[in-house]
Every structure is written in C-alpha cells, then in structure tokens.
Amino acid sequence: MKDIAYSVRVTGRVQGVAYRAWARAEAELLGVRGWVGNRDDGSVEALVAGPEARVEAMITAMGEGPGAARVTDVWTEPADPDGVPDGFRIRS
C-alpha cells in the first residue's frame, strides 16, 4: 500500500504545553514519519507521512493534543510523501 502525507496546522493553546514533544512520542507510537514545529503566529505545523490509517490516527490525535493543550482547529492539506525521511523530529 502506498503511503500518504498531510501538511497539518494546529491552532489554539498549543505552544508552551509540550505539544511538540507529545506529537513526536505519538508519531513514534503510531509509526508515522515527518516533523513538527512551532510557528511564529502561535500555532503548530507538522508534516505527517505513512500508511493511510496511521496518518489519519495521528491527525485525529493532534486534534486532542497533550493534556495542557487546548486545540481549537486542525487544518490539513495533502502533501507528497516522497522524500519525507524516516523518523519524526521536532523543528525549532
């Protein structure tokens, strides 16, 4: 089965609540690859790639976030899974 990828943007109280570390741990549990990082506007952005069901599970989880987060919206846009390296890293 071919991998899929999505560019994801999460808004709300998602910075200063360990969202990026949580997202990396969640991605490792789900077996997806990509990255997560903070944006200057206070949101979090990510690129998530892998098997469809796992990517969808990650996006659903990102809508909840860690306990201290308060997610208000999650926007997704299809992306190219080719070239997304293995692993999941935190961008600063």
N, C-alpha and C positions, 0 to 999 in steps of 0.2 A: 504494500500500500504506500502511496506517495505521501510525503509529509506536506503539511500546510504551514502557513505562518501568518501572524497578525501583528500589526503595529497597534499598540494599546496606549491609551492615555486615561489616567485615573485622576479625578478631582475630588476635593473635599479636604478633610484634615488627614493628609497622607504624608506630610513631611514632619520630621521630629518625633515620629511614633514607631520607629524601627520597621517601616514598611518595606524598604529595600532588602533588609536582612531577612525579613519574613518571606518576601517574594522569592528570594534565592533558595531558601530552605524548601518552600512549597514546590518550586520548579524542580529541585533535585528529587523530591519525593515522587513527583508525577513523571519524571523522566523527560522533561522538555528542555530545550536549549534556547539560548538567547542572552538577553541582558535587561537590566532595569536601572533607571536613573532618575534623579530629581531634575525638574525644570525650574527655570527662574521664576515662573509665574505661580509656583507653589504646588503644581501638580506633579505627578509621577508619570514617566513614559517607559514603555518596555517594548521589546521585540520578542515574541514567543513563537517557537517553531517546534514541530514534531508531529506525531500521529494525531489525526483529527480529534479523537475523543480526549486525548491528553491535553491538547491545546485548549479545547473547549472547557475542560475541567479547570485549567489554570485561569482562564479568563473569568469563569464563574467565581473562583476563589478570590481573584483580585477585586471583585465587587464587594467582598466582605472585608478582606484585609485582616491585619492583626487586631487584637482586642482594643487597643487605644485609637485605632483609626476610625474615621467617620467618612466613608466613601459616599459621595453624592452622585457621581456619574462615571461611567466607563464607556469610552468611545473606542471602537475598533475599526481597522481598515486592513483589508487583505494585503499581504506583503509576499515577497519572493523568498521561499525557504532556502533556495540555493545560496550557498556562501555563508549561512549562519553557522558559526563554529560550534563544536561540541561544548557542553558545559553551559553554565548560566552564571554570568558575572554581574557585579554591581559597578555601574558607572558613577563617577562622582559628579 
